Amino acid sequence: MPDADSATTMSIWGHLRELRGRLILSLIVLVAFCAVSFSLAPQLVQIVAVPVGGIQNLTSIEVTENIGVYMRISLLSGFILAFPFILYEMLAFIMPGLEPNEKRWVLLSIPFATVLFLGGAAFSYFVMLPTAIPFLLNILGVETTPRLSNYVDFVTDLVFWVGVSFELPLLMFLLAKLRVLTAGWLLRQWRFAIVIIAVAAAVITPTGDPINMGLLMLPLTALYLLSILLAYIANPVRKQKPKV
């Protein structure tokens, strides 16, 4: 009869095999969506170029620059399309260790996470970029024609990281639901949260100017306040009944 250590070791290896399988499946789905996105890359590049006034206002100076842009655009759009599936695979890996009611909340979080990510991406595209691009191009009053690869790197980085930052309320809700933190704790840490939000805005915002930092800090602060509310809903503080 195998001893307890052997059973534990087999269990660990079983979890690792399951994780490997889910990662491989996620990678296959990501590659498939990236392939679909690659066929739509010309149209996607046109959309990305709207904040700078169109693709005619960009220039390409290297032989491999255009294909590199195609690959980056395809990777980002493929990731956005595959995001719900990848998130499900990662959450499904931890769900066997959760209670039935916790599993339900984890599954419900997938569509909300997708909506929040898309909301952050839309905010960066429709609000931040129209402000950041003119500021960067006209800061010295010198006529500037951005490089295609540099511009696309700039836009995709901003869209991705702002989308990720908008996941904050859902993350706090799940952590509160799993009783890792409480709304009261989040409320007491508001000073540290403001500092972290300011640092995050400075890192994510490519211009570094106070206007664009403020544009990002405002929604992030609002999202933190929303996180406190959601944490309270997920794990409300109940008064203890007096002992008889």
C-alpha positions as CSV (number, residue, x, y, z in Angstrom):
1,M,0.0,0.0,0.0
2,P,1.5,3.4,-1.0
3,D,2.3,5.6,2.0
4,A,0.9,9.1,2.6
5,D,4.0,10.8,1.2
6,S,3.7,8.9,-2.1
7,A,0.0,9.8,-2.4
8,T,0.8,13.4,-1.8
9,T,3.6,13.3,-4.4
10,M,1.2,11.8,-6.9
11,S,-1.4,14.4,-6.1
12,I,1.1,17.2,-6.7
13,W,2.3,15.7,-10.0
14,G,-1.4,15.3,-11.0
15,H,-2.0,19.0,-10.3
16,L,1.1,19.9,-12.4
17,R,-0.1,17.8,-15.3
18,E,-3.5,19.4,-15.1
19,L,-2.0,22.9,-15.1
20,R,0.2,22.0,-18.0
21,G,-2.8,20.8,-19.9
22,R,-4.8,23.9,-19.2
23,L,-1.8,26.1,-20.2
24,I,-1.4,24.2,-23.5
25,L,-5.1,24.5,-24.3
26,S,-5.0,28.2,-23.5
27,L,-2.0,28.6,-25.8
28,I,-3.8,26.8,-28.6
29,V,-6.8,29.0,-28.3
30,L,-4.7,32.1,-28.2
31,V,-2.8,31.0,-31.4
32,A,-6.1,30.3,-33.2
33,F,-7.5,33.8,-32.3
34,C,-4.2,35.4,-33.2
35,A,-4.4,33.7,-36.6
36,V,-7.9,35.1,-37.1
37,S,-6.7,38.5,-36.0
38,F,-3.8,38.4,-38.4
39,S,-6.2,38.1,-41.4
40,L,-7.9,41.3,-40.1
41,A,-4.6,43.2,-39.3
42,P,-4.9,45.8,-42.1
43,Q,-8.3,46.9,-40.8
44,L,-7.1,46.8,-37.2
45,V,-4.1,49.0,-38.0
46,Q,-6.4,51.5,-39.6
47,I,-8.5,51.6,-36.3
48,V,-5.3,51.9,-34.2
49,A,-4.1,54.8,-36.4
50,V,-7.3,56.9,-35.9
51,P,-6.0,58.9,-32.8
52,V,-3.0,60.1,-34.9
53,G,-5.2,61.1,-37.8
54,G,-4.9,58.0,-40.0
55,I,-2.2,55.7,-41.2
56,Q,-1.1,58.3,-43.7
57,N,0.4,60.3,-40.8
58,L,2.8,57.4,-39.9
59,T,6.0,56.3,-41.5
60,S,7.8,53.0,-41.7
61,I,11.6,52.9,-42.3
62,E,12.6,49.3,-41.8
63,V,12.1,46.2,-44.0
64,T,10.6,44.1,-41.2
65,E,8.7,46.9,-39.4
66,N,5.3,46.3,-41.1
67,I,5.3,42.6,-40.4
68,G,6.3,43.3,-36.8
69,V,3.3,45.7,-36.4
70,Y,1.0,43.0,-37.9
71,M,2.2,40.5,-35.4
72,R,1.8,42.9,-32.4
73,I,-1.7,43.9,-33.4
74,S,-2.6,40.3,-34.0
75,L,-1.3,39.3,-30.6
76,L,-3.1,41.9,-28.7
77,S,-6.4,41.5,-30.5
78,G,-6.0,37.7,-30.3
79,F,-5.4,37.9,-26.5
80,I,-8.5,40.1,-26.1
81,L,-10.7,37.6,-28.0
82,A,-9.2,34.6,-26.1
83,F,-9.3,36.4,-22.7
84,P,-12.5,34.8,-21.4
85,F,-11.4,31.3,-22.3
86,I,-7.9,31.8,-20.8
87,L,-9.4,33.2,-17.6
88,Y,-11.8,30.3,-17.4
89,E,-8.9,27.7,-17.7
90,M,-6.9,29.5,-15.0
91,L,-9.9,29.7,-12.6
92,A,-11.0,26.1,-13.3
93,F,-7.6,25.0,-12.0
94,I,-8.2,26.4,-8.6
95,M,-12.0,25.7,-8.4
96,P,-11.7,22.1,-7.0
97,G,-10.4,23.6,-3.7
98,L,-13.3,26.0,-3.4
99,E,-16.7,25.7,-1.7
100,P,-19.8,25.4,-4.0
101,N,-20.9,29.0,-3.4
102,E,-17.3,30.2,-4.1
103,K,-17.2,28.3,-7.3
104,R,-20.4,30.0,-8.5
105,W,-18.9,33.5,-7.8
106,V,-15.7,32.6,-9.6
107,L,-17.6,31.5,-12.7
108,L,-19.8,34.6,-12.7
109,S,-16.6,36.7,-12.5
110,I,-15.5,35.6,-16.0
111,P,-18.0,37.8,-18.1
112,F,-17.5,40.7,-15.7
113,A,-13.8,40.5,-16.0
114,T,-14.1,40.6,-19.8
115,V,-16.4,43.6,-19.6
116,L,-14.0,45.4,-17.3
117,F,-11.0,44.7,-19.5
118,L,-12.9,45.9,-22.6
119,G,-14.0,49.0,-20.6
120,G,-10.4,49.8,-19.7
121,A,-9.3,49.3,-23.3
122,A,-12.1,51.6,-24.6
123,F,-11.2,54.2,-22.0
124,S,-7.6,54.3,-23.1
125,Y,-8.6,54.5,-26.8
126,F,-11.4,57.0,-26.6
127,V,-10.3,59.2,-23.7
128,M,-6.6,58.9,-23.1
129,L,-5.1,58.6,-26.6
130,P,-7.0,61.7,-28.0
131,T,-5.4,63.7,-25.2
132,A,-1.9,62.1,-25.2
133,I,-1.2,62.0,-28.9
134,P,-1.6,65.7,-29.6
135,F,0.4,66.5,-26.5
136,L,3.3,64.3,-27.5
137,L,3.4,65.5,-31.1
138,N,3.1,69.2,-30.4
139,I,5.1,69.6,-27.2
140,L,8.1,71.3,-28.9
141,G,6.2,72.8,-31.9
142,V,8.2,70.6,-34.3
143,E,6.5,68.8,-37.1
144,T,6.6,65.1,-36.2
145,T,5.8,62.0,-38.2
146,P,5.7,59.0,-35.8
147,R,7.2,55.7,-36.8
148,L,4.6,53.0,-37.3
149,S,6.2,50.5,-35.0
150,N,6.8,53.0,-32.2
151,Y,3.3,54.3,-32.4
152,V,1.7,50.9,-32.4
153,D,3.9,49.8,-29.4
154,F,2.8,52.9,-27.6
155,V,-1.0,52.4,-28.3
156,T,-1.0,48.6,-27.6
157,D,0.9,49.0,-24.3
158,L,-1.5,51.7,-23.1
159,V,-4.6,49.7,-24.2
160,F,-3.4,46.5,-22.5
161,W,-2.2,47.9,-19.2
162,V,-5.2,50.2,-18.7
163,G,-7.5,47.2,-19.5
164,V,-5.6,45.2,-16.9
165,S,-5.9,48.0,-14.3
166,F,-9.7,48.0,-14.7
167,E,-9.8,44.5,-13.3
168,L,-9.2,45.9,-9.8
169,P,-12.8,45.9,-8.5
170,L,-13.5,42.3,-9.6
171,L,-10.2,41.2,-8.0
172,M,-11.1,42.8,-4.7
173,F,-14.6,41.3,-4.8
174,L,-13.2,37.8,-5.3
175,L,-10.6,38.2,-2.6
176,A,-13.3,39.5,-0.2
177,K,-15.6,36.6,-1.2
178,L,-12.7,34.2,-0.4
179,R,-12.3,36.1,3.0
180,V,-8.8,37.2,2.1
181,L,-9.6,40.8,2.8
182,T,-12.5,43.0,4.0
183,A,-14.0,46.3,3.0
184,G,-12.9,47.8,6.3
185,W,-9.3,46.9,5.6
186,L,-9.5,48.4,2.1
187,L,-11.0,51.6,3.5
188,R,-8.2,51.9,6.1
189,Q,-5.6,51.6,3.4
190,W,-6.9,54.4,1.3
191,R,-3.7,56.5,1.7
192,F,-1.5,53.7,0.5
193,A,-4.0,53.1,-2.3
194,I,-3.7,56.7,-3.6
195,V,0.1,56.4,-3.6
196,I,0.0,53.1,-5.5
197,I,-2.6,54.5,-8.0
198,A,-0.4,57.5,-8.6
199,V,2.7,55.3,-9.2
200,A,0.7,53.0,-11.5
201,A,-0.7,56.0,-13.4
202,A,2.9,57.4,-13.9
203,V,4.1,54.0,-15.1
204,I,1.2,53.3,-17.5
205,T,0.8,56.8,-18.8
206,P,3.4,57.2,-21.5
207,T,3.5,61.1,-21.5
208,G,4.1,61.5,-17.7
209,D,2.3,64.8,-17.8
210,P,-0.1,65.6,-15.0
211,I,-3.1,65.9,-17.3
212,N,-2.9,62.3,-18.6
213,M,-1.9,61.0,-15.2
214,G,-5.0,62.7,-13.8
215,L,-7.1,61.2,-16.5
216,L,-6.0,57.7,-15.4
217,M,-5.9,58.4,-11.7
218,L,-9.6,59.5,-11.6
219,P,-11.1,56.3,-12.9
220,L,-8.6,54.2,-10.9
221,T,-9.6,56.0,-7.7
222,A,-13.2,55.5,-8.6
223,L,-12.6,51.8,-9.2
224,Y,-10.9,51.5,-5.8
225,L,-13.9,53.1,-4.1
226,L,-16.1,50.6,-6.1
227,S,-13.8,47.8,-4.9
228,I,-14.6,48.8,-1.3
229,L,-18.3,48.7,-2.0
230,L,-18.0,45.3,-3.8
231,A,-15.9,43.9,-1.0
232,Y,-18.6,44.9,1.5
233,I,-21.2,43.2,-0.6
234,A,-19.1,40.1,-0.9
235,N,-18.2,39.9,2.8
236,P,-20.3,42.2,4.9
237,V,-19.4,42.8,8.5
238,R,-22.0,41.3,10.7
239,K,-22.5,42.2,14.3
240,Q,-21.8,39.4,16.7
241,K,-24.8,38.2,18.7
242,P,-24.4,38.7,22.4
243,K,-23.6,35.5,24.3
244,V,-26.3,34.4,26.7
